[in-house]
Amino acid sequence: MDTEGKASPTKAHSAAGARVLLTPMQAGEMALRNRMVMAPLTRCRAGAGLVPTDLVVEYYRQRAGAGLIISEATQVAQEGQGYPNTPGIYTAQQVVGWRRVTDAVHAQGGSMVLQLWHVGRISHPSFQPKGRAPVAPSAIRPAGQAATLEGMQDFVTPRALETDELPRIAKQYRQAAENALAAGFDGVELHAANGYLLDQFLRDGTNQRTDRYGGTIENRMRFPLEVLEAVLSVWPAGRVGVRLSPTGTMNDMRDSDPKATFGAMVKALNAYRLAYLHLVESMDGDVRHGASIIPAAYFRGLYEGLLMVNGGYDADSAEKALSAGHADMVSFGRLFIANPDLPERIARAAPLNALRPEFFYGGGSQGYTDYPSLDAAG
């Protein structure tokens, strides 16, 4: 579940200070109108069958001025669901629903990729087929509670995946990638961040396996890279991104040496020549939970491709990151929630709408599609 950011919701920015941010760029095979990316944002508003509704179509259509929209995290199978009313990409009806979204975004001249998601242990039996336990690399119960249709409930101990089951999970990602292609997306992003399944394999705090998928860093990287290769059997590398959160503590995550773990992972990704690497930087909450701070510049020195950063940026701090060469693109979460025409507001140095956090997760149009654009506001 992602609604990042600590940026002030009402600060205005000078157009002169955002010139680089608003310039077009090429990300792999995708031509982007600017360097402002709409971050993946869980909003819990899918309809029956976890299909995007008319409201979801309108939400994304309004935000098509982003250089790139990354969809909300979208589960690749039923067992990958971890929150109420999050959309899927594993049924024909879901593909049709997402096609309506991409058609609307493309009609506005926008570009959009689908974020592929499996939450692993951060699920709950109420979401699982036949009420089974969630799956994970190891049977380690996370601290905290799951958000379910019946309210908050304690996490359960997950079932450790057998070695011979992992090809089945990789096949789910491959099928989801094929479905994303059929749904008209411009590409896909592999969600390997924020304490979900692929991140759980990467970190030694959640991966205590003794087979070839556990132990050494090389072994822990094996399954995420196998999933990436499954996705790349469908999509060209220039239309695929990967999201990582090296120091994130969300969903009770930890690693004994994140610089070594994620340094190795980032260097391994160089071989794939992806469209971009999407890096979630340390936030205040991560630091409060004991995370070590590893600056994006460290990974910039290891990664040979395009780097997208995320971490509570506003237009001014994003401009500084781009101008200093620390990143090529910046993704914005909360600012895009409250400002459907965020790039236009920054270009015109216009005030930004105030956030309404009470409507972040679930509900109807309030706090979703009713934030005014500049034109609507007069």
C-alpha positions as CSV (number, residue, x, y, z in Angstrom):
1,M,0.0,0.0,0.0
2,D,1.7,3.2,-1.2
3,T,0.8,6.8,-0.6
4,E,4.3,8.3,-0.2
5,G,5.4,11.7,0.6
6,K,5.9,14.4,3.2
7,A,5.7,17.3,0.8
8,S,3.7,20.4,1.7
9,P,0.3,20.2,-0.1
10,T,-0.1,24.0,-0.5
11,K,3.3,25.3,-1.6
12,A,3.6,27.0,-4.9
13,H,6.7,26.8,-7.1
14,S,8.3,29.1,-9.6
15,A,8.1,28.0,-13.3
16,A,11.7,28.9,-13.8
17,G,12.7,26.5,-11.0
18,A,11.0,23.6,-12.7
19,R,12.3,23.8,-16.2
20,V,14.3,20.5,-16.2
21,L,11.4,18.7,-14.5
22,L,9.1,19.7,-17.3
23,T,11.4,18.7,-20.2
24,P,10.6,15.7,-22.3
25,M,12.8,12.6,-22.2
26,Q,13.2,9.1,-23.6
27,A,12.9,6.2,-21.1
28,G,13.8,3.1,-22.9
29,E,11.3,2.7,-25.7
30,M,8.9,5.2,-24.0
31,A,8.8,8.9,-25.1
32,L,7.7,10.9,-22.1
33,R,6.3,14.5,-22.2
34,N,8.1,15.4,-18.9
35,R,10.1,13.9,-16.1
36,M,7.2,14.0,-13.6
37,V,6.0,10.5,-12.9
38,M,2.8,9.7,-11.0
39,A,3.9,7.2,-8.4
40,P,1.9,3.9,-7.8
41,L,-0.8,4.7,-5.3
42,T,-3.0,2.2,-3.6
43,R,-6.5,3.7,-3.5
44,C,-8.8,0.6,-2.9
45,R,-11.5,1.5,-5.3
46,A,-11.8,-1.5,-7.7
47,G,-15.3,-2.7,-8.3
48,A,-16.9,-6.2,-8.4
49,G,-14.4,-8.8,-9.5
50,L,-11.6,-6.3,-8.6
51,V,-12.2,-4.7,-12.0
52,P,-11.4,-1.0,-12.6
53,T,-14.6,1.0,-12.7
54,D,-15.7,4.2,-14.5
55,L,-14.4,6.2,-11.5
56,V,-11.0,4.6,-11.8
57,V,-11.0,5.5,-15.5
58,E,-11.7,9.1,-14.7
59,Y,-9.1,9.2,-12.0
60,Y,-6.3,8.2,-14.3
61,R,-7.6,10.3,-17.2
62,Q,-7.4,13.4,-15.1
63,R,-3.7,12.8,-14.4
64,A,-2.6,12.0,-17.9
65,G,-0.4,15.1,-18.0
66,A,2.2,13.2,-16.0
67,G,5.2,12.2,-18.1
68,L,4.4,8.7,-17.0
69,I,1.7,7.2,-14.9
70,I,2.6,4.1,-12.9
71,S,-0.6,2.3,-12.0
72,E,-1.6,1.5,-8.5
73,A,-0.1,-1.9,-7.4
74,T,-2.1,-4.6,-9.2
75,Q,-2.1,-8.2,-8.0
76,V,-1.0,-10.9,-10.5
77,A,-3.2,-13.6,-8.8
78,Q,-5.8,-13.9,-6.2
79,E,-3.2,-15.1,-3.6
80,G,-1.3,-11.9,-4.3
81,Q,-4.0,-9.6,-2.8
82,G,-3.4,-8.0,0.5
83,Y,-5.9,-5.1,0.8
84,P,-9.6,-4.6,0.1
85,N,-10.7,-3.6,-3.4
86,T,-7.3,-3.5,-5.0
87,P,-7.5,-4.3,-8.7
88,G,-6.2,-7.5,-10.4
89,I,-4.8,-8.3,-13.8
90,Y,-5.5,-12.1,-13.9
91,T,-9.1,-12.3,-15.3
92,A,-10.5,-11.3,-18.7
93,Q,-12.9,-8.8,-17.0
94,Q,-9.9,-7.1,-15.3
95,V,-8.1,-6.8,-18.6
96,V,-11.1,-5.2,-20.2
97,G,-11.4,-2.8,-17.3
98,W,-7.8,-1.8,-17.5
99,R,-8.1,-1.3,-21.3
100,R,-10.7,1.4,-20.7
101,V,-8.2,3.1,-18.4
102,T,-5.3,3.0,-20.9
103,D,-7.5,4.1,-23.7
104,A,-8.6,7.2,-21.6
105,V,-5.0,8.0,-20.7
106,H,-3.8,7.6,-24.3
107,A,-6.6,9.8,-25.6
108,Q,-5.1,12.6,-23.5
109,G,-1.6,12.0,-24.9
110,G,-0.4,10.2,-21.7
111,S,1.7,7.1,-21.1
112,M,1.0,4.5,-18.5
113,V,2.7,1.3,-17.1
114,L,1.1,-1.3,-14.9
115,Q,2.8,-2.2,-11.6
116,L,2.8,-6.0,-11.0
117,W,2.2,-7.0,-7.4
118,H,2.2,-10.0,-5.1
119,V,2.0,-9.1,-1.4
120,G,3.3,-12.4,-0.1
121,R,3.1,-12.6,3.7
122,I,1.3,-9.2,3.9
123,S,-2.0,-10.9,3.0
124,H,-4.6,-12.5,5.2
125,P,-6.5,-15.7,4.9
126,S,-9.7,-13.8,4.1
127,F,-8.2,-12.8,0.7
128,Q,-6.8,-16.3,0.0
129,P,-8.4,-19.1,-2.1
130,K,-10.2,-21.4,0.4
131,G,-9.0,-19.2,3.3
132,R,-5.5,-20.6,3.2
133,A,-2.5,-19.0,4.8
134,P,-0.6,-16.4,2.7
135,V,2.7,-17.5,1.1
136,A,6.2,-16.2,1.7
137,P,9.8,-17.1,1.3
138,S,9.9,-18.2,5.0
139,A,7.3,-18.9,7.7
140,I,8.0,-15.6,9.5
141,R,4.9,-13.7,10.8
142,P,5.1,-9.9,10.3
143,A,4.4,-7.6,13.2
144,G,1.2,-5.6,12.8
145,Q,-2.2,-6.0,11.3
146,A,-3.8,-6.6,7.9
147,A,-6.4,-4.4,6.4
148,T,-9.3,-6.7,5.5
149,L,-13.0,-6.3,4.5
150,E,-13.9,-6.9,8.1
151,G,-11.5,-4.3,9.5
152,M,-7.9,-4.6,10.9
153,Q,-6.9,-8.1,11.8
154,D,-3.6,-9.5,13.1
155,F,-1.2,-10.8,10.5
156,V,-0.9,-14.6,10.5
157,T,2.2,-16.8,10.0
158,P,2.6,-17.4,6.3
159,R,3.3,-20.7,4.6
160,A,6.9,-21.0,3.2
161,L,6.8,-21.7,-0.5
162,E,8.3,-25.0,-1.6
163,T,11.1,-24.8,-4.1
164,D,9.1,-26.5,-6.8
165,E,6.3,-23.9,-6.3
166,L,8.3,-20.9,-7.4
167,P,8.0,-21.6,-11.2
168,R,4.2,-21.3,-10.6
169,I,4.6,-17.9,-9.1
170,A,6.9,-16.8,-11.9
171,K,4.3,-18.0,-14.4
172,Q,1.6,-15.8,-12.6
173,Y,3.8,-12.8,-13.3
174,R,4.4,-13.8,-16.9
175,Q,0.6,-14.2,-17.5
176,A,0.0,-10.9,-15.8
177,A,2.6,-9.3,-18.1
178,E,0.8,-10.8,-21.1
179,N,-2.5,-9.4,-19.7
180,A,-1.0,-6.0,-19.3
181,L,0.0,-6.1,-22.9
182,A,-3.5,-7.0,-23.9
183,A,-4.8,-4.2,-21.7
184,G,-2.9,-1.6,-23.7
185,F,-0.3,-0.5,-21.2
186,D,2.9,1.1,-22.5
187,G,5.0,-1.1,-20.2
188,V,5.1,-2.7,-16.8
189,E,6.9,-2.1,-13.5
190,L,7.9,-5.0,-11.3
191,H,7.1,-4.2,-7.6
192,A,10.1,-5.5,-5.6
193,A,9.8,-2.9,-2.8
194,N,7.9,-2.0,0.4
195,G,7.9,-5.4,2.0
196,Y,6.0,-7.4,-0.6
197,L,6.8,-10.8,-2.0
198,L,9.9,-10.0,-4.1
199,D,11.3,-7.7,-1.4
200,Q,10.7,-10.5,1.1
201,F,13.0,-12.8,-1.0
202,L,15.7,-10.2,-1.2
203,R,16.1,-9.4,2.5
204,D,17.6,-11.7,5.1
205,G,15.1,-10.5,7.7
206,T,12.3,-12.3,5.8
207,N,14.2,-14.9,3.8
208,Q,15.7,-17.7,5.9
209,R,15.5,-20.4,3.3
210,T,18.2,-23.1,3.0
211,D,17.6,-23.9,-0.7
212,R,19.1,-22.1,-3.7
213,Y,16.8,-19.2,-3.1
214,G,18.1,-18.3,0.4
215,G,21.3,-17.6,2.3
216,T,23.7,-15.7,0.2
217,I,22.8,-12.4,-1.5
218,E,23.2,-14.1,-4.9
219,N,20.7,-16.8,-3.8
220,R,18.2,-14.2,-2.4
221,M,18.3,-12.3,-5.6
222,R,17.6,-15.4,-7.7
223,F,13.8,-15.5,-7.5
224,P,13.2,-11.7,-8.1
225,L,15.5,-12.0,-11.2
226,E,13.7,-15.1,-12.4
227,V,10.4,-13.2,-12.2
228,L,12.0,-10.3,-14.0
229,E,13.1,-12.7,-16.8
230,A,9.6,-14.1,-17.0
231,V,8.3,-10.6,-17.5
232,L,11.0,-9.8,-20.1
233,S,9.9,-12.9,-22.1
234,V,6.7,-10.8,-22.8
235,W,7.9,-7.2,-22.8
236,P,11.0,-5.6,-24.3
237,A,13.5,-4.4,-21.7
238,G,12.9,-0.8,-22.8
239,R,9.3,-1.0,-21.5
240,V,10.0,-2.6,-18.1
241,G,11.0,-0.9,-14.8
242,V,11.8,-2.3,-11.4
243,R,11.0,-0.7,-8.0
244,L,13.2,-1.2,-5.0
245,S,13.2,0.2,-1.4
246,P,16.7,-0.5,0.0
247,T,16.1,1.0,3.4
248,G,12.3,0.8,3.7
249,T,10.9,-0.6,6.9
250,M,7.3,-0.8,5.7
251,N,5.6,-4.1,6.5
252,D,8.1,-5.0,9.2
253,M,11.1,-5.3,6.9
254,R,14.8,-5.4,7.7
255,D,18.1,-6.6,6.3
256,S,21.4,-7.0,8.1
257,D,23.4,-5.2,5.3
258,P,21.1,-3.3,3.0
259,K,24.0,-1.6,1.2
260,A,25.5,-4.9,0.2
261,T,22.1,-6.6,-0.6
262,F,20.7,-3.8,-2.7
263,G,24.1,-2.8,-4.2
264,A,24.4,-6.3,-5.6
265,M,20.8,-6.2,-6.8
266,V,21.2,-2.8,-8.5
267,K,24.4,-4.0,-10.2
268,A,22.7,-7.2,-11.4
269,L,19.9,-5.1,-13.0
270,N,22.5,-3.4,-15.2
271,A,22.6,-6.4,-17.4
272,Y,19.0,-6.1,-18.4
273,R,19.1,-2.6,-19.9
274,L,15.7,-1.7,-18.4
275,A,13.6,1.4,-19.1
276,Y,14.4,2.6,-15.6
277,L,15.1,1.7,-11.9
278,H,12.6,3.2,-9.5
279,L,14.2,3.8,-6.1
280,V,12.3,4.5,-3.0
281,E,14.5,6.6,-0.6
282,S,14.5,6.6,3.2
283,M,11.5,8.5,4.7
284,D,11.2,9.9,8.2
285,G,9.2,6.8,9.3
286,D,11.9,4.5,8.1
287,V,14.5,6.3,10.1
288,R,12.3,6.2,13.2
289,H,12.1,2.5,12.8
290,G,15.9,2.1,12.7
291,A,16.6,2.2,9.0
292,S,20.1,3.3,7.9
293,I,20.1,6.1,5.4
294,I,21.7,5.2,2.0
295,P,21.6,8.2,-0.3
296,A,20.3,7.8,-3.8
297,A,23.7,9.0,-5.0
298,Y,25.2,5.7,-3.8
299,F,23.0,3.7,-6.1
300,R,23.4,6.3,-8.9
301,G,27.1,5.4,-8.9
302,L,26.2,1.7,-9.3
303,Y,23.4,1.8,-11.8
304,E,24.1,2.5,-15.5
305,G,20.6,3.2,-16.7
306,L,17.9,5.8,-16.0
307,L,17.1,6.3,-12.4
308,M,13.8,7.4,-11.0
309,V,13.6,8.5,-7.3
310,N,10.7,8.7,-4.9
311,G,10.6,10.1,-1.4
312,G,8.4,13.0,-0.5
313,Y,9.8,15.3,-3.2
314,D,8.2,18.6,-4.1
315,A,8.9,20.5,-7.4
316,D,11.8,22.4,-5.9
317,S,13.6,19.4,-4.4
318,A,12.9,17.3,-7.5
319,E,14.4,20.1,-9.7
320,K,17.5,20.1,-7.5
321,A,17.9,16.3,-7.8
322,L,17.6,16.4,-11.6
323,S,19.9,19.4,-12.0
324,A,22.5,17.8,-9.8
325,G,22.4,14.6,-11.8
326,H,21.2,12.5,-8.9
327,A,18.2,11.3,-10.9
328,D,16.6,11.3,-14.4
329,M,13.0,11.3,-13.3
330,V,11.1,11.9,-10.0
331,S,7.8,10.2,-9.0
332,F,5.3,12.0,-6.9
333,G,2.5,10.4,-4.9
334,R,0.5,12.6,-2.6
335,L,0.9,15.7,-4.8
336,F,-0.7,13.8,-7.8
337,I,-3.5,12.6,-5.5
338,A,-4.5,16.2,-4.7
339,N,-3.6,17.8,-8.0
340,P,-4.7,16.0,-11.2
341,D,-3.0,18.7,-13.3
342,L,0.2,18.8,-11.2
343,P,2.6,19.5,-14.1
344,E,0.4,22.4,-15.3
345,R,0.3,23.9,-11.8
346,I,4.1,23.7,-11.5
347,A,4.5,25.2,-15.0
348,R,2.2,28.2,-14.0
349,A,3.5,28.5,-10.5
350,A,0.0,28.0,-9.3
351,P,-1.0,27.0,-5.7
352,L,-1.6,23.3,-5.0
353,N,-4.7,21.7,-3.6
354,A,-4.7,20.6,0.0
355,L,-4.7,16.9,0.7
356,R,-7.6,15.0,2.3
357,P,-6.0,11.9,3.8
358,E,-9.3,10.6,5.2
359,F,-10.2,9.6,1.6
360,F,-6.9,8.0,0.6
361,Y,-8.1,4.4,0.9
362,G,-11.5,3.3,-0.4
363,G,-14.7,5.2,-0.9
364,G,-16.2,7.0,-3.9
365,S,-15.3,10.2,-5.8
366,Q,-14.6,12.2,-2.7
367,G,-10.9,12.7,-2.3
368,Y,-10.4,10.8,-5.6
369,T,-11.8,12.4,-8.7
370,D,-13.2,15.7,-7.1
371,Y,-9.9,17.6,-6.6
372,P,-10.3,20.6,-8.9
373,S,-8.0,21.4,-11.8
374,L,-6.8,24.9,-12.4
375,D,-9.4,25.4,-15.1
376,A,-12.2,24.1,-12.9
377,A,-11.1,26.3,-10.1
378,G,-11.2,29.4,-12.4
